[in-house]
Amino acid sequence: MKKCLIFLMIFFQLSVSAFDYIPKDVNSNPFAQPKIKSNQKVEQAAQPEMREIKNLTEYFKYLPKEVNRHWVPYKSDTGYEVTVQFRVHRDGSVSETKIVNSTNKDANASVLNAVKSGTPYQPLPKSYPNKEGVKAQVILEYRK
């Protein structure tokens, strides 16, 4: 039985005003993401929790999980890593979707489809001040 691991990491490019907005809770790391094994049972048909997201820390925990939920990995004999960048608008729509780094060009389409098929995502928090939305990078990794 073939096993693969999917690791999620998310990086954010925020405006200067957004850095002032991020909660100053030193006990939590908003950039830490759980590692998900591909053989873990994940209910693909289940709808995501639709509670209101109150701050960017919560949103940045939600977003990579949603992208992963819609990802159908390209099956490869070797592992690969693809970094996708996109802008999330206030209403949850996305634009400016592009691959910024890839170790397997054949996998790029599956990653772009994951981002696009998840739209619209939940809206950005009402208290987020930037009207243009936020740029995000999600790294999807396939391991053999």
Buried (B, 14 or more C-beta within 10 A) or exposed (E): EEEBBBBBBBEBEBBEEBEEBBEEEEEEEBEEBEEBEEEEEEEEEEEEEEEEBEBBBBBBBBBBBBBBBBBEBBEBEEEBBBBBBBBBBBEBEBEEBEBEEBBBEEBBEBBBBBBEEBBEBBBBBEEBEBEEBBBBBBBBBBBE
